[in-house]
Protein backbone atom coordinates (compact mmCIF):
# COMPACT_ATOMS: atom_id res chain seq x y z
CA UNK A 1 0.00 0.00 0.00
CA UNK A 2 1.54 3.31 -1.10
CA UNK A 3 1.66 6.38 1.11
CA UNK A 4 -1.37 8.66 0.59
CA UNK A 5 -1.31 12.03 -1.14
CA UNK A 6 -1.89 13.75 2.21
CA UNK A 7 1.44 12.41 3.45
CA UNK A 8 3.33 13.51 0.33
CA UNK A 9 1.80 16.99 0.53
CA UNK A 10 3.10 17.44 4.08
CA UNK A 11 6.45 15.95 3.08
CA UNK A 12 6.94 18.62 0.42
CA UNK A 13 6.23 21.39 2.93
CA UNK A 14 8.70 20.17 5.58
CA UNK A 15 11.45 18.81 3.34
CA UNK A 16 14.96 19.99 4.25
CA UNK A 17 16.97 18.02 1.68
CA UNK A 18 19.84 20.17 0.49
CA UNK A 19 19.18 22.96 3.01
CA UNK A 20 22.61 22.44 4.61
CA UNK A 21 24.24 21.08 1.47
CA UNK A 22 24.06 17.83 -0.43
CA UNK A 23 26.68 16.23 1.83
CA UNK A 24 24.88 17.01 5.08
CA UNK A 25 24.23 14.13 7.50
CA UNK A 26 23.01 16.02 10.62
CA UNK A 27 19.80 17.69 9.52
CA UNK A 28 18.20 20.12 11.96
CA UNK A 29 21.00 19.67 14.50
CA UNK A 30 22.77 22.24 12.30
CA UNK A 31 20.43 24.76 13.92
CA UNK A 32 22.27 24.35 17.24
CA UNK A 33 24.90 27.03 16.69
CA UNK A 34 27.45 28.42 19.14
CA UNK A 35 25.13 31.38 19.67
CA UNK A 36 22.22 29.06 20.49
CA UNK A 37 24.33 27.17 23.04
CA UNK A 38 25.51 30.39 24.69
CA UNK A 39 21.91 31.54 25.04
CA UNK A 40 20.97 28.11 26.40
CA UNK A 41 23.67 28.34 29.06
CA UNK A 42 22.21 31.67 30.17
CA UNK A 43 18.95 29.94 31.16
CA UNK A 44 20.68 28.24 34.11
CA UNK A 45 19.77 30.03 37.35
CA UNK A 46 19.97 27.53 40.20
CA UNK A 47 22.04 24.65 38.78
CA UNK A 48 19.32 22.16 39.73
CA UNK A 49 19.75 19.02 37.62
CA UNK A 50 16.81 16.84 36.63
CA UNK A 51 17.55 13.41 35.10
CA UNK A 52 15.24 12.28 32.29
CA UNK A 53 16.33 8.68 31.58
CA UNK A 54 14.77 5.37 32.52
CA UNK A 55 17.06 2.83 34.24
CA UNK A 56 18.88 0.39 31.96
CA UNK A 57 17.81 -2.98 33.32
CA UNK A 58 16.86 -6.45 32.15
CA UNK A 59 13.31 -5.95 33.37
CA UNK A 60 12.95 -2.95 31.07
CA UNK A 61 10.12 -1.59 28.97
CA UNK A 62 10.50 -3.88 25.96
CA UNK A 63 7.87 -6.63 25.68
CA UNK A 64 8.93 -8.33 22.45
CA UNK A 65 6.47 -6.31 20.36
CA UNK A 66 9.39 -4.96 18.33
CA UNK A 67 11.52 -7.88 17.08
CA UNK A 68 15.14 -7.77 18.23
CA UNK A 69 14.74 -4.73 20.46
CA UNK A 70 15.80 -6.47 23.64
CA UNK A 71 16.10 -5.07 27.13
CA UNK A 72 19.68 -4.82 28.44
CA UNK A 73 21.25 -8.21 29.15
CA UNK A 74 23.92 -7.33 31.69
CA UNK A 75 26.56 -9.93 32.54
CA UNK A 76 29.75 -9.97 34.58
CA UNK A 77 32.89 -11.04 32.68
CA UNK A 78 35.34 -10.58 35.56
CA UNK A 79 34.68 -10.51 39.30
CA UNK A 80 37.52 -9.48 41.62
CA UNK A 81 40.04 -11.08 39.28
CA UNK A 82 43.70 -10.62 40.19
CA UNK A 83 44.96 -10.22 36.62
CA UNK A 84 48.60 -9.71 37.59
CA UNK A 85 48.90 -12.49 40.14
CA UNK A 86 47.89 -13.29 43.73
CA UNK A 87 47.73 -10.30 46.02
CA UNK A 88 47.61 -7.74 43.23
CA UNK A 89 44.82 -5.26 42.60
CA UNK A 90 41.67 -7.13 41.52
CA UNK A 91 39.28 -5.92 38.84
CA UNK A 92 35.65 -6.51 37.93
CA UNK A 93 34.31 -5.99 34.41
CA UNK A 94 30.92 -6.38 32.82
CA UNK A 95 29.33 -6.45 29.37
CA UNK A 96 25.91 -5.67 28.00
CA UNK A 97 23.80 -6.68 25.01
CA UNK A 98 20.79 -4.50 24.25
CA UNK A 99 18.71 -2.82 21.60
CA UNK A 100 20.05 0.69 21.08
CA UNK A 101 16.46 1.94 21.22
CA UNK A 102 15.52 -0.30 24.17
CA UNK A 103 14.98 2.46 26.75
CA UNK A 104 15.45 6.25 26.75
CA UNK A 105 16.99 6.94 23.34
CA UNK A 106 17.48 9.06 20.26
CA UNK A 107 16.41 7.77 16.85
CA UNK A 108 19.05 8.51 14.24
CA UNK A 109 17.93 9.93 10.90
CA UNK A 110 18.41 6.44 9.44
CA UNK A 111 15.95 4.78 11.82
CA UNK A 112 13.22 4.81 9.17
CA UNK A 113 13.01 5.21 5.42
CA UNK A 114 10.20 5.61 2.93
CA UNK A 115 9.94 5.28 -0.81
CA UNK A 116 13.46 3.85 -0.82
CA UNK A 117 15.03 7.00 0.64
CA UNK A 118 16.55 8.27 3.87
CA UNK A 119 17.36 11.87 4.83
CA UNK A 120 18.81 14.14 2.14
CA UNK A 121 17.63 11.83 -0.62
CA UNK A 122 20.16 9.09 -0.09
CA UNK A 123 19.20 5.50 -0.95
CA UNK A 124 17.84 3.43 1.92
CA UNK A 125 19.98 0.50 0.79
CA UNK A 126 23.06 2.34 2.09
CA UNK A 127 22.07 0.72 5.42
CA UNK A 128 23.59 -2.78 5.33
CA UNK A 129 24.34 -5.56 7.84
CA UNK A 130 28.09 -4.98 7.81
CA UNK A 131 28.48 -1.27 7.04
CA UNK A 132 25.37 -0.40 9.09
CA UNK A 133 24.21 3.15 8.31
CA UNK A 134 26.80 4.49 5.89
CA UNK A 135 25.27 7.97 6.10
CA UNK A 136 23.60 9.84 8.97
CA UNK A 137 24.42 7.23 11.61
CA UNK A 138 23.98 8.43 15.17
CA UNK A 139 27.72 9.04 15.39
CA UNK A 140 27.24 11.91 12.92
CA UNK A 141 24.96 13.73 15.35
CA UNK A 142 27.87 14.97 17.45
CA UNK A 143 27.31 16.93 20.64
CA UNK A 144 23.67 17.60 21.53
CA UNK A 145 23.48 20.45 24.01
CA UNK A 146 20.98 23.25 23.55
CA UNK A 147 18.09 25.08 25.13
CA UNK A 148 15.41 22.62 26.11
CA UNK A 149 11.77 23.63 26.23
CA UNK A 150 9.16 21.53 28.03
CA UNK A 151 5.76 21.68 26.36
CA UNK A 152 3.72 20.09 29.12
CA UNK A 153 0.61 19.31 27.10
CA UNK A 154 -0.99 17.23 29.85
CA UNK A 155 -0.49 19.82 32.62
CA UNK A 156 -1.62 22.64 30.32
CA UNK A 157 -4.93 20.79 29.98
CA UNK A 158 -5.20 20.22 33.72
CA UNK A 159 -4.52 16.49 33.33
CA UNK A 160 -2.01 14.09 34.87
CA UNK A 161 -1.98 12.08 31.64
CA UNK A 162 -3.52 12.45 28.21
CA UNK A 163 -6.00 9.74 27.19
CA UNK A 164 -4.65 6.95 24.99
CA UNK A 165 -6.48 8.17 21.90
CA UNK A 166 -5.22 11.76 22.06
CA UNK A 167 -3.24 12.97 19.06
CA UNK A 168 -1.13 15.96 20.13
CA UNK A 169 -1.83 18.75 17.62
CA UNK A 170 -0.10 22.04 16.77
CA UNK A 171 -2.86 23.75 18.74
CA UNK A 172 -1.92 21.64 21.77
CA UNK A 173 1.72 22.67 21.38
CA UNK A 174 0.73 26.35 21.19
CA UNK A 175 -1.43 25.95 24.29
CA UNK A 176 1.42 24.31 26.21
CA UNK A 177 3.87 27.02 25.13
CA UNK A 178 1.47 29.72 26.32
CA UNK A 179 0.90 27.82 29.58
CA UNK A 180 4.66 27.65 30.17
CA UNK A 181 5.29 31.22 29.10
CA UNK A 182 7.85 30.15 26.49
CA UNK A 183 8.41 30.94 22.85
CA UNK A 184 10.03 28.13 20.88
CA UNK A 185 13.14 29.43 19.10
CA UNK A 186 15.35 28.07 16.28
CA UNK A 187 17.74 25.47 17.64
CA UNK A 188 15.58 24.54 20.63
CA UNK A 189 15.06 20.91 21.66
CA UNK A 190 11.38 20.46 22.42
CA UNK A 191 10.22 17.94 25.02
CA UNK A 192 6.54 17.06 24.76
CA UNK A 193 4.96 15.64 27.90
CA UNK A 194 1.84 13.49 27.61
CA UNK A 195 2.14 11.76 30.99
CA UNK A 196 2.05 8.34 29.30
CA UNK A 197 5.30 7.26 30.99
CA UNK A 198 3.27 6.98 34.21
CA UNK A 199 1.75 3.78 32.83
CA UNK A 200 5.22 2.31 32.37
CA UNK A 201 6.40 3.45 35.79
CA UNK A 202 3.29 1.84 37.25
CA UNK A 203 4.37 -1.55 35.86
CA UNK A 204 2.01 -1.92 32.89
CA UNK A 205 4.41 -2.23 29.96
CA UNK A 206 1.74 -3.40 27.53
CA UNK A 207 -0.59 -0.55 28.48
CA UNK A 208 2.28 1.88 28.06
CA UNK A 209 2.76 0.77 24.46
CA UNK A 210 -0.88 0.57 23.38
CA UNK A 211 -3.03 2.58 23.14
CA UNK A 212 -0.80 5.60 23.48
CA UNK A 213 -1.19 9.32 22.99
CA UNK A 214 1.45 10.88 20.81
CA UNK A 215 2.22 13.40 18.14
CA UNK A 216 -0.20 14.00 15.30
CA UNK A 217 0.80 13.85 11.65
CA UNK A 218 0.12 17.61 11.67
CA UNK A 219 2.96 18.40 14.12
CA UNK A 220 5.96 18.13 11.74
CA UNK A 221 4.85 21.35 10.05
CA UNK A 222 4.81 23.09 13.45
CA UNK A 223 8.33 21.90 14.26
CA UNK A 224 9.51 22.91 10.79
CA UNK A 225 8.00 26.39 11.09
CA UNK A 226 9.74 26.90 14.46
CA UNK A 227 13.10 25.50 13.23
CA UNK A 228 13.23 23.02 16.11
CA UNK A 229 16.51 21.08 16.34
CA UNK A 230 15.13 17.88 17.89
CA UNK A 231 12.02 16.57 19.65
CA UNK A 232 11.55 13.98 22.39
CA UNK A 233 8.59 12.74 24.37
CA UNK A 234 7.51 10.30 27.06
CA UNK A 235 5.98 7.52 24.96
CA UNK A 236 7.15 4.30 23.35
CA UNK A 237 5.99 5.12 19.82
CA UNK A 238 6.49 8.91 19.77
CA UNK A 239 3.41 9.40 17.60
CA UNK A 240 -0.13 8.42 18.45
CA UNK A 241 -0.61 4.66 18.38
CA UNK A 242 -2.65 3.22 16.76
CA UNK A 243 -2.34 5.84 14.02
CA UNK A 244 -4.87 8.60 13.50
CA UNK A 245 -5.07 7.79 9.77
CA UNK A 246 -6.04 4.17 9.28
CA UNK A 247 -3.21 1.95 7.98
CA UNK A 248 -0.76 4.88 7.82
CA UNK A 249 1.92 3.57 10.17
CA UNK A 250 4.72 5.78 11.52
CA UNK A 251 4.07 8.79 9.28
CA UNK A 252 5.48 11.22 11.87
CA UNK A 253 8.70 9.21 12.00
CA UNK A 254 9.01 9.43 8.23
CA UNK A 255 8.24 13.16 8.09
CA UNK A 256 10.55 14.09 10.97
CA UNK A 257 13.51 11.80 10.31
CA UNK A 258 13.48 11.35 6.53
CA UNK A 259 11.98 14.57 5.17
CA UNK A 260 12.99 17.11 7.81
CA UNK A 261 16.14 15.45 9.13
CA UNK A 262 15.06 16.01 12.74
CA UNK A 263 16.09 13.63 15.54
CA UNK A 264 13.38 12.08 17.69
CA UNK A 265 13.66 10.84 21.25
CA UNK A 266 11.39 8.35 22.98
CA UNK A 267 10.84 6.92 26.46
CA UNK A 268 12.06 10.10 28.17
CA UNK A 269 10.86 10.35 31.77
CA UNK A 270 9.49 13.89 31.99
CA UNK A 271 7.62 13.52 35.28
CA UNK A 272 10.22 15.07 37.61
CA UNK A 273 10.90 17.79 35.06
CA UNK A 274 7.18 18.61 34.91
CA UNK A 275 7.13 19.03 38.68
CA UNK A 276 10.34 21.07 38.74
CA UNK A 277 9.23 23.44 35.98
CA UNK A 278 5.88 23.97 37.69
CA UNK A 279 7.64 24.76 40.97
CA UNK A 280 9.97 27.38 39.52
CA UNK A 281 7.47 28.54 36.89
CA UNK A 282 10.09 28.23 34.15
CA UNK A 283 9.81 25.86 31.19
CA UNK A 284 13.11 26.55 29.44
CA UNK A 285 16.48 25.17 30.58
CA UNK A 286 19.88 23.96 29.46
CA UNK A 287 19.56 20.42 28.11
CA UNK A 288 22.44 17.98 27.74
CA UNK A 289 21.45 14.92 25.73
CA UNK A 290 24.67 13.46 24.39
CA UNK A 291 24.32 10.45 22.07
CA UNK A 292 26.62 7.48 22.49
CA UNK A 293 28.64 7.57 19.23
CA UNK A 294 27.88 4.10 17.87
CA UNK A 295 29.35 4.24 14.37
CA UNK A 296 26.60 3.63 11.84
CA UNK A 297 23.97 3.26 14.56
CA UNK A 298 20.32 3.90 13.77
CA UNK A 299 19.75 4.95 17.37
CA UNK A 300 21.45 5.26 20.73
CA UNK A 301 20.68 5.15 24.42
CA UNK A 302 20.86 8.55 26.05
CA UNK A 303 20.81 9.83 29.64
CA UNK A 304 19.53 13.40 29.25
CA UNK A 305 19.78 15.98 32.01
CA UNK A 306 17.84 19.24 32.26
CA UNK A 307 19.72 21.95 34.15
CA UNK A 308 17.59 24.66 35.73
C-alpha positions as CSV (number, residue, x, y, z in Angstrom):
1,X,0.0,0.0,0.0
2,X,1.5,3.3,-1.1
3,X,1.7,6.4,1.1
4,X,-1.4,8.7,0.6
5,X,-1.3,12.0,-1.1
6,X,-1.9,13.8,2.2
7,X,1.4,12.4,3.4
8,X,3.3,13.5,0.3
9,X,1.8,17.0,0.5
10,X,3.1,17.4,4.1
11,X,6.5,16.0,3.1
12,X,6.9,18.6,0.4
13,X,6.2,21.4,2.9
14,X,8.7,20.2,5.6
15,X,11.4,18.8,3.3
16,X,15.0,20.0,4.2
17,X,17.0,18.0,1.7
18,X,19.8,20.2,0.5
19,X,19.2,23.0,3.0
20,X,22.6,22.4,4.6
21,X,24.2,21.1,1.5
22,X,24.1,17.8,-0.4
23,X,26.7,16.2,1.8
24,X,24.9,17.0,5.1
25,X,24.2,14.1,7.5
26,X,23.0,16.0,10.6
27,X,19.8,17.7,9.5
28,X,18.2,20.1,12.0
29,X,21.0,19.7,14.5
30,X,22.8,22.2,12.3
31,X,20.4,24.8,13.9
32,X,22.3,24.4,17.2
33,X,24.9,27.0,16.7
34,X,27.5,28.4,19.1
35,X,25.1,31.4,19.7
36,X,22.2,29.1,20.5
37,X,24.3,27.2,23.0
38,X,25.5,30.4,24.7
39,X,21.9,31.5,25.0
40,X,21.0,28.1,26.4
41,X,23.7,28.3,29.1
42,X,22.2,31.7,30.2
43,X,18.9,29.9,31.2
44,X,20.7,28.2,34.1
45,X,19.8,30.0,37.4
46,X,20.0,27.5,40.2
47,X,22.0,24.6,38.8
48,X,19.3,22.2,39.7
49,X,19.8,19.0,37.6
50,X,16.8,16.8,36.6
51,X,17.5,13.4,35.1
52,X,15.2,12.3,32.3
53,X,16.3,8.7,31.6
54,X,14.8,5.4,32.5
55,X,17.1,2.8,34.2
56,X,18.9,0.4,32.0
57,X,17.8,-3.0,33.3
58,X,16.9,-6.4,32.1
59,X,13.3,-5.9,33.4
60,X,12.9,-3.0,31.1
61,X,10.1,-1.6,29.0
62,X,10.5,-3.9,26.0
63,X,7.9,-6.6,25.7
64,X,8.9,-8.3,22.4
65,X,6.5,-6.3,20.4
66,X,9.4,-5.0,18.3
67,X,11.5,-7.9,17.1
68,X,15.1,-7.8,18.2
69,X,14.7,-4.7,20.5
70,X,15.8,-6.5,23.6
71,X,16.1,-5.1,27.1
72,X,19.7,-4.8,28.4
73,X,21.3,-8.2,29.1
74,X,23.9,-7.3,31.7
75,X,26.6,-9.9,32.5
76,X,29.7,-10.0,34.6
77,X,32.9,-11.0,32.7
78,X,35.3,-10.6,35.6
79,X,34.7,-10.5,39.3
80,X,37.5,-9.5,41.6
81,X,40.0,-11.1,39.3
82,X,43.7,-10.6,40.2
83,X,45.0,-10.2,36.6
84,X,48.6,-9.7,37.6
85,X,48.9,-12.5,40.1
86,X,47.9,-13.3,43.7
87,X,47.7,-10.3,46.0
88,X,47.6,-7.7,43.2
89,X,44.8,-5.3,42.6
90,X,41.7,-7.1,41.5
91,X,39.3,-5.9,38.8
92,X,35.6,-6.5,37.9
93,X,34.3,-6.0,34.4
94,X,30.9,-6.4,32.8
95,X,29.3,-6.5,29.4
96,X,25.9,-5.7,28.0
97,X,23.8,-6.7,25.0
98,X,20.8,-4.5,24.2
99,X,18.7,-2.8,21.6
100,X,20.1,0.7,21.1
101,X,16.5,1.9,21.2
102,X,15.5,-0.3,24.2
103,X,15.0,2.5,26.7
104,X,15.5,6.2,26.7
105,X,17.0,6.9,23.3
106,X,17.5,9.1,20.3
107,X,16.4,7.8,16.9
108,X,19.1,8.5,14.2
109,X,17.9,9.9,10.9
110,X,18.4,6.4,9.4
111,X,16.0,4.8,11.8
112,X,13.2,4.8,9.2
113,X,13.0,5.2,5.4
114,X,10.2,5.6,2.9
115,X,9.9,5.3,-0.8
116,X,13.5,3.8,-0.8
117,X,15.0,7.0,0.6
118,X,16.6,8.3,3.9
119,X,17.4,11.9,4.8
120,X,18.8,14.1,2.1
121,X,17.6,11.8,-0.6
122,X,20.2,9.1,-0.1
123,X,19.2,5.5,-1.0
124,X,17.8,3.4,1.9
125,X,20.0,0.5,0.8
126,X,23.1,2.3,2.1
127,X,22.1,0.7,5.4
128,X,23.6,-2.8,5.3
129,X,24.3,-5.6,7.8
130,X,28.1,-5.0,7.8
131,X,28.5,-1.3,7.0
132,X,25.4,-0.4,9.1
133,X,24.2,3.1,8.3
134,X,26.8,4.5,5.9
135,X,25.3,8.0,6.1
136,X,23.6,9.8,9.0
137,X,24.4,7.2,11.6
138,X,24.0,8.4,15.2
139,X,27.7,9.0,15.4
140,X,27.2,11.9,12.9
141,X,25.0,13.7,15.3
142,X,27.9,15.0,17.4
143,X,27.3,16.9,20.6
144,X,23.7,17.6,21.5
145,X,23.5,20.4,24.0
146,X,21.0,23.3,23.5
147,X,18.1,25.1,25.1
148,X,15.4,22.6,26.1
149,X,11.8,23.6,26.2
150,X,9.2,21.5,28.0
151,X,5.8,21.7,26.4
152,X,3.7,20.1,29.1
153,X,0.6,19.3,27.1
154,X,-1.0,17.2,29.8
155,X,-0.5,19.8,32.6
156,X,-1.6,22.6,30.3
157,X,-4.9,20.8,30.0
158,X,-5.2,20.2,33.7
159,X,-4.5,16.5,33.3
160,X,-2.0,14.1,34.9
161,X,-2.0,12.1,31.6
162,X,-3.5,12.4,28.2
163,X,-6.0,9.7,27.2
164,X,-4.7,7.0,25.0
165,X,-6.5,8.2,21.9
166,X,-5.2,11.8,22.1
167,X,-3.2,13.0,19.1
168,X,-1.1,16.0,20.1
169,X,-1.8,18.7,17.6
170,X,-0.1,22.0,16.8
171,X,-2.9,23.7,18.7
172,X,-1.9,21.6,21.8
173,X,1.7,22.7,21.4
174,X,0.7,26.3,21.2
175,X,-1.4,25.9,24.3
176,X,1.4,24.3,26.2
177,X,3.9,27.0,25.1
178,X,1.5,29.7,26.3
179,X,0.9,27.8,29.6
180,X,4.7,27.7,30.2
181,X,5.3,31.2,29.1
182,X,7.8,30.2,26.5
183,X,8.4,30.9,22.9
184,X,10.0,28.1,20.9
185,X,13.1,29.4,19.1
186,X,15.3,28.1,16.3
187,X,17.7,25.5,17.6
188,X,15.6,24.5,20.6
189,X,15.1,20.9,21.7
190,X,11.4,20.5,22.4
191,X,10.2,17.9,25.0
192,X,6.5,17.1,24.8
193,X,5.0,15.6,27.9
194,X,1.8,13.5,27.6
195,X,2.1,11.8,31.0
196,X,2.0,8.3,29.3
197,X,5.3,7.3,31.0
198,X,3.3,7.0,34.2
199,X,1.7,3.8,32.8
200,X,5.2,2.3,32.4
201,X,6.4,3.5,35.8
202,X,3.3,1.8,37.2
203,X,4.4,-1.5,35.9
204,X,2.0,-1.9,32.9
205,X,4.4,-2.2,30.0
206,X,1.7,-3.4,27.5
207,X,-0.6,-0.6,28.5
208,X,2.3,1.9,28.1
209,X,2.8,0.8,24.5
210,X,-0.9,0.6,23.4
211,X,-3.0,2.6,23.1
212,X,-0.8,5.6,23.5
213,X,-1.2,9.3,23.0
214,X,1.4,10.9,20.8
215,X,2.2,13.4,18.1
216,X,-0.2,14.0,15.3
217,X,0.8,13.9,11.7
218,X,0.1,17.6,11.7
219,X,3.0,18.4,14.1
220,X,6.0,18.1,11.7
221,X,4.9,21.3,10.1
222,X,4.8,23.1,13.4
223,X,8.3,21.9,14.3
224,X,9.5,22.9,10.8
225,X,8.0,26.4,11.1
226,X,9.7,26.9,14.5
227,X,13.1,25.5,13.2
228,X,13.2,23.0,16.1
229,X,16.5,21.1,16.3
230,X,15.1,17.9,17.9
231,X,12.0,16.6,19.7
232,X,11.5,14.0,22.4
233,X,8.6,12.7,24.4
234,X,7.5,10.3,27.1
235,X,6.0,7.5,25.0
236,X,7.1,4.3,23.3
237,X,6.0,5.1,19.8
238,X,6.5,8.9,19.8
239,X,3.4,9.4,17.6
240,X,-0.1,8.4,18.5
241,X,-0.6,4.7,18.4
242,X,-2.7,3.2,16.8
243,X,-2.3,5.8,14.0
244,X,-4.9,8.6,13.5
245,X,-5.1,7.8,9.8
246,X,-6.0,4.2,9.3
247,X,-3.2,2.0,8.0
248,X,-0.8,4.9,7.8
249,X,1.9,3.6,10.2
250,X,4.7,5.8,11.5
251,X,4.1,8.8,9.3
252,X,5.5,11.2,11.9
253,X,8.7,9.2,12.0
254,X,9.0,9.4,8.2
255,X,8.2,13.2,8.1
256,X,10.6,14.1,11.0
257,X,13.5,11.8,10.3
258,X,13.5,11.4,6.5
259,X,12.0,14.6,5.2
260,X,13.0,17.1,7.8
261,X,16.1,15.5,9.1
262,X,15.1,16.0,12.7
263,X,16.1,13.6,15.5
264,X,13.4,12.1,17.7
265,X,13.7,10.8,21.3
266,X,11.4,8.4,23.0
267,X,10.8,6.9,26.5
268,X,12.1,10.1,28.2
269,X,10.9,10.4,31.8
270,X,9.5,13.9,32.0
271,X,7.6,13.5,35.3
272,X,10.2,15.1,37.6
273,X,10.9,17.8,35.1
274,X,7.2,18.6,34.9
275,X,7.1,19.0,38.7
276,X,10.3,21.1,38.7
277,X,9.2,23.4,36.0
278,X,5.9,24.0,37.7
279,X,7.6,24.8,41.0
280,X,10.0,27.4,39.5
281,X,7.5,28.5,36.9
282,X,10.1,28.2,34.1
283,X,9.8,25.9,31.2
284,X,13.1,26.5,29.4
285,X,16.5,25.2,30.6
286,X,19.9,24.0,29.5
287,X,19.6,20.4,28.1
288,X,22.4,18.0,27.7
289,X,21.4,14.9,25.7
290,X,24.7,13.5,24.4
291,X,24.3,10.5,22.1
292,X,26.6,7.5,22.5
293,X,28.6,7.6,19.2
294,X,27.9,4.1,17.9
295,X,29.4,4.2,14.4
296,X,26.6,3.6,11.8
297,X,24.0,3.3,14.6
298,X,20.3,3.9,13.8
299,X,19.7,4.9,17.4
300,X,21.4,5.3,20.7
301,X,20.7,5.1,24.4
302,X,20.9,8.5,26.1
303,X,20.8,9.8,29.6
304,X,19.5,13.4,29.3
305,X,19.8,16.0,32.0
306,X,17.8,19.2,32.3
307,X,19.7,22.0,34.2
308,X,17.6,24.7,35.7
